[in-house]
Amino acid sequence: MRARIFAAALLTAGMIAASSAPAMAQDIGQGQGGNTPGQRGNRVVQPYIEVGQVVSAELSPGSDVVTFTQVAVGVDINVQGRNSGAAVSVRYERNIGYGDDSIDSNTISGVARGTLALVPNTLSLEAGALASRTRIDAGGGTTANPLQRDDAESRFYSAYAGPSLNTRIGDVGVEGVARVGYNRFEADDALVTQAGNSVDVFDDSVTYLGQLRAGVRPGEVLPVGLAVTAGGFQENISNLDQRVRDLYVRGDVTVPLTIDLALVAGAGYEDVEISSRDALRDANGVPVIGADGRFVTDSSAPRRIAFAVDGLLWDVGVLWRPSSRTSLQAAVGRRYDSTTYYGTFTYVPSQRSAFAVSAYDGVSGFGGLLNNSLAGLDSDFEAIRNPVTGDFGGLVSGAEGQSVIGGIGSTRSAAFRGRGVRASYERTVGRTTAALGAGYDRRTFIAAAGTVLSPVNGLTDESYYVIGGLSREIGQNANITTNAYVNWFDGAGNNDVTAVGASAAYNQSITQRLVGRAAIAVDYFDSQFTAQDFAFATALVGLRYNF
């Protein structure tokens, strides 16, 4: 039921973007040489239907071979204007198998992100939605590119909406944002018990975020810039009624050192609290596990504090902007009662090349991570899909390189402090586009003493990923694409998972709207939870019709 709700959210976002296209096209202007699908910044509304035949062969540990027919419908939208913009990629897929061990499945996947100007240059409405599949291991780790016959397949969904404000009151600039989000993770067969210990996997959560900032730039009123910011974040996690609350108020000063370099320092007050209830227990004191494999919450139990910080926060850093194409912001300080580091660096020398790296640090649950990464996505991007399965694995290509949202790392239900770094590089030379992305994520879990989650308190899950891709146009009517990925998950308790894969696809236009497709993929999974490794090779041939 909830999956259909998220499907409706994605489709609604697509229809909004399509209906807004004429107005946005007026912003774009005329005489730009037409609307070429895939050309970022133009008006693109491309519905399609696909039919293909798929053969999947198990290379290890067995030698099983299955075939099935794949039918899919979808739409890709990218519409950009002066004050509004939207990008949508949504796809519904039906796999029809043959024989006693046939594969029959229905999948909807996609991503939508848009900004609608309610008052130009002042007030906007932002919204986003995400639906994707992943492969979950018994230790709670996830990897990309699940196979259609993989019994560890899971689905995750995320959606948010809220207004943003950007205006001036005299010399004072005022910025604000408010968001409400919902997140859900579904794992039909992936919740398992190993050695009598249940891995409690995230179910769903609601997030709330608000921030208001007022400030003056250097040289406007004083030689230095001054700003005051107040805000907060809260996530209500259904598992054991966990709650993450982070409230703060701070002041910042910006001291110019040169024309393109400034020193930035800030200090303030924070109040951070993470709490939960315990699981319902039977007459013998054993935690009760529900039909979905998750602990049943004892709603009558008192709320227990897992983490609480109330006091000073501060940080110092630099802001370097030598040009409109290069930007660096980096800071070190004290937050959550410990040292914190964060920052971003972007370098976009031209429309054909982009490099970006960012470091982050914060407290949330799995759902908050999904919402924040979705909200951080620009509304001008192209979704990258697996050429064989058609899945959207959370990878997009935008004006500042590649970005990865969702599906990476641990799916434990416990709240955590997440720190990490991610980087991407993208370059186009002639008809060839190459991209590379890499990242590291570290989650230290936080749970209240005396509750069923207390054994995970202080445990750390780490994940790494490297993703690469290459595409090339062949003449006017064909193209080839290749992709490769490596995911490493290093879970607490020696729960390690490695996933490696590569794919290649060839697309040939038969008529103006009809395209022939051929693709092949190889995937390998190595998990310490299973005695054997798994390797599969999958091939597809089919047709796509663009309406």
Secondary structure, DSSP 8 states (H G I E B T S, - for coil): -HHHHHHHHHHHHHHHHHHHHHHHHHHH-S-SS---TT-TTS-EEEEEEEEEEEEEEEEES---EEEEEEEEEEEEEEEE-SS-EEEEEEEEEEEEE-STT--EEEEEEEEEEEEEEEETTTEEEEEEEEEEEEEE-TTSEEES---TT-TTEEEEEEEEEEEEEEEEETTEEEEEEEEEEEEEEE-TTT--EETTEE--B--EEEEEEEEEEEEE-TTTSSSSEEEEEEEEEEEEETGGGEEEEEEEEEEEEEEESSSSEEEEEEEEEEEEEEEE--B-B-TTS-B-B-TTSSB-B-TTS--EEEEEEEEEEEEEEEEEEEETTEEEEEEEEEETTEEEEEEEEEEEEETTEEEEEEEEEEEE-HHHHHHHHHHTS-SSEEEEE-TTT--EEEEEEETTEEEE-SS-EE-BSSEEEEEEEEEEEEEEETTEEEEEEEEEEEEEEE--TTSTTGGGTT-EEEEEEEEEEEEEEETTTEEEEEEEEEEEEEETTTEEEEEEEEEEEEEEESSSSEEEEEEEEEEEEEETTSSS-EEEEEEEEEEEEE-
